[in-house]
Amino acid sequence: MTLKKQDVENIAHLARLAINQADIPSYVQNLSDILALVEQMGAIDTEGVTPMAHPLDAVQRLRPDIVSESNQRDYFQQIAPQTEAGLYLVPKVIE
């Protein structure tokens, strides 16, 4: 798909971008190249290709799931303005 000068001006207007008139030809070329690449990638047969979450099949290093903080609930609720049955009471903000 090849864009025209008017297309780029319309895209810039919709995106609320101010672009220099002298730069429009390069924008036309660059955006047309990007769209051509997308068309080229869309034409590739991907049937049977398993989707991947990461191209390198990397695994996240995770920390052990162990408790590292002590339970200070009673202490924090002592200094809270209002609590009831272990819960914090807050004013209603939505009608």
N, C-alpha and C positions, 0 to 999 in steps of 0.2 A: 504494500500500500504506500503510495507516494502522497505526501502532504503538499499543500500549496501554501503560499504566503498568507492567504486569508484564513486558512485552517489554524496556523500558528498564532495569528493575531486573535482569533476567537478563543483558542485555548488559553492564551495569556489573559484575555479579558475575564474568562470564567474563573481562572485561578487568582484573579486580582493581582497580576504581576505586571509591573512596568518594564517593558523591554525596549532596548534601543533599536530603531529602525534598521540601522546598519548591521545588527546582529541577526536579524530575521533569516537571511539566507542560510547561515550556519545552523540555526535552530531547525529549519526545514530539513536540511540534509541529515542532521543528527537524529531527529525524531523519526524521519523516514527510514533510516538505517535500523533503528531500534524496532520499529514495526515490522520491517522485513525479517529481522532475526526472529521475532515472535512468530511470524507466519511460517518460517522455516522450521522452528521447533515444533509448531503445531502439526506439521506434516509428517513428523517422525512417528513410526509405529511403536507404541509403548505397550502393546498387548503382551501380557505375561510378565511385565516388569513389576516387581514388588516395590511399593512405595517405601521410602526410607525416611527416618526422622533426622538422620545425620549422614552426610556422604562418606564419612570415615568410619562408620560403625563404632563410634566412641562410646564409652561408658562413663557416667558421672562418678566422680569420687565422692562418696557420701560419708558423713560422720556417723558414728554409732548412735542409734536412737536410744539414748539413756538420759535419765533425768539429771540435770546438772544444777538446778536451782532448788532451794528448799521451799516448802509451802509456807507462804507468808500471808495467806488469805485473811486469817483472823486479825493480824496486825494492820493490814491495809483497810479492813472494814471498820476497825476501831476509829480510824481518822476520817472515814467517809461521812458526809453529811447525813445520809439516810441509807439504811440497809434493812432487809427483812428476809429471813430464812436463807441467809447466805448469798443474797442477791443485792445489787446496788439499785436503789430507787432513784429515778431521774424524772424531771418534770416532762409532761406530755408536750411534744413539739409539733405533732401533726394531728390535725382535727379529723 
